[in-house]
Amino acid sequence: MEKWMEDVITSMQGSQRAKPKPALLAKINNQFNSQIAIINFWHHWRYTSIAAAFVLFINSTALIYYTIHKAKTQNVTSLDAYKNTLISSYQIY
């Protein structure tokens, strides 16, 4: 492997460095300057609005569920029959 690498390096010693045409850099720069970059932010706004609508839907659903569930549990716990029954019937042996 080292012999192969050494052969490759020695074979390149007599070669010349490639020189591009002088106008090539100017041609590349002209192509970049002639192109107008169009940035479309509507995709970002659309995805953001969809995500915001989804979060709003989930939050409103959770809030409605919480208020309904809270109303049901307040009715159950406010009965006097449930307040003292567990404590009075509990005996330590």
C-alpha positions as CSV (number, residue, x, y, z in Angstrom):
1,M,0.0,0.0,0.0
2,E,2.8,2.4,0.9
3,K,4.6,1.5,-2.3
4,W,1.5,2.3,-4.3
5,M,1.1,5.7,-2.6
6,E,4.8,6.5,-3.2
7,D,4.4,5.6,-6.9
8,V,1.4,7.9,-7.2
9,I,3.2,10.8,-5.6
10,T,6.3,10.4,-7.7
11,S,4.3,10.1,-10.9
12,M,2.9,13.6,-10.2
13,Q,6.3,15.3,-9.8
14,G,6.8,16.1,-13.5
15,S,3.3,17.3,-14.1
16,Q,2.2,21.0,-14.3
17,R,-0.5,22.6,-12.3
18,A,-3.8,23.1,-14.3
19,K,-4.4,26.8,-15.2
20,P,-8.0,27.8,-16.0
21,K,-8.8,30.3,-18.7
22,P,-8.6,33.9,-17.4
23,A,-12.2,34.6,-18.2
24,L,-13.6,31.5,-16.4
25,L,-13.8,33.2,-13.0
26,A,-15.6,36.2,-14.5
27,K,-18.0,33.9,-16.3
28,I,-18.8,32.1,-13.1
29,N,-19.3,35.4,-11.2
30,N,-21.6,36.7,-14.0
31,Q,-23.8,33.6,-13.7
32,F,-24.2,34.1,-10.0
33,N,-24.9,37.8,-10.3
34,S,-27.4,37.3,-13.1
35,Q,-29.6,35.0,-11.1
36,I,-32.1,36.6,-8.8
37,A,-32.7,34.8,-5.6
38,I,-36.4,34.4,-4.9
39,I,-37.2,33.5,-1.4
40,N,-40.7,32.4,-0.7
41,F,-41.7,32.8,2.9
42,W,-45.3,31.7,2.3
43,H,-44.4,28.1,3.0
44,H,-43.1,29.0,6.4
45,W,-46.2,31.1,7.2
46,R,-48.5,28.3,6.1
47,Y,-46.8,25.7,8.2
48,T,-46.7,28.1,11.2
49,S,-50.4,28.9,10.9
50,I,-51.3,25.2,10.6
51,A,-49.2,24.4,13.7
52,A,-50.8,27.3,15.6
53,A,-54.3,26.2,14.6
54,F,-53.5,22.7,15.8
55,V,-52.1,23.9,19.2
56,L,-55.2,26.1,19.6
57,F,-57.5,23.2,18.9
58,I,-55.7,20.9,21.3
59,N,-55.7,23.6,24.0
60,S,-59.4,24.4,23.6
61,T,-60.3,20.7,23.7
62,A,-58.3,20.3,26.9
63,L,-60.0,23.3,28.4
64,I,-63.5,22.1,27.5
65,Y,-62.7,18.6,28.8
66,Y,-61.2,20.1,32.1
67,T,-64.3,22.3,32.7
68,I,-66.7,19.4,32.1
69,H,-64.7,17.0,34.2
70,K,-64.3,19.5,37.0
71,A,-68.0,20.1,37.1
72,K,-68.7,16.4,37.4
73,T,-66.1,15.8,40.2
74,Q,-67.4,18.8,42.2
75,N,-70.9,17.3,42.2
76,V,-69.5,14.0,43.5
77,T,-67.2,15.4,46.2
78,S,-69.7,17.9,47.5
79,L,-72.1,15.3,48.8
80,D,-72.1,14.9,52.5
81,A,-72.4,11.1,52.4
82,Y,-68.8,10.8,51.1
83,K,-67.0,13.2,53.5
84,N,-67.0,11.2,56.8
85,T,-67.8,7.7,55.7
86,L,-64.3,6.6,54.9
87,I,-62.7,8.2,58.0
88,S,-65.3,6.9,60.5
89,S,-65.3,3.3,59.2
90,Y,-61.5,3.1,59.1
91,Q,-60.1,1.2,62.2
92,I,-56.5,0.5,63.2
93,Y,-55.9,-2.9,64.7
